[in-house]
Amino acid sequence: MNRKRRMIIQMANGGKEEMQGYIEYLELEMGGVKTYMHAFVVQIVPYQLLLGRLWQKGVKLGKIEQVDRSMEVEISDSGGEGK
């Protein structure tokens, strides 16, 4: 984790938090599909991992909302091999 670059980021919940560091080209595997992302690390958040819009667009993520309010997610393209 690179701790040299420090900044304040606005979180998905609207709050602001000082970033502790970032990880470039973090490998993330879901359903057998490997993808790579830049991860921004913060101390206090209400979630363990938030996959941003850029990642979702890169993997061509599709969402199907069910009647019971559950959701199916499909990844149709891994977005390349990282770096």
ZIZI-V798818 format. One line per field, one symbol per residue. ss: DSSP state (A for helix, B for strand, O for the rest). psi: psi as a letter, one per 30 degrees, with the letter a starting at -180 (. if undefined). A space follows every 50 residues. Layout:
# ZIZI-V798818
ss = ???
psi = ???
This chain:
# ZIZI-V798818
ss = OBOOOOOBBBOOOOOBBBBBBBBBBBBBBBOOBBBBBBBBBBOOOOOOOO OOAAAAAAOOBBBBBOOOOOBBBBBOOOOOOOO
psi = kjgejklkkklfgflkkkkfalkkhkkkkkhgkklklkkkklejlglekj jleeeeeeghkkkjklegglkkkkkfkfgahb.
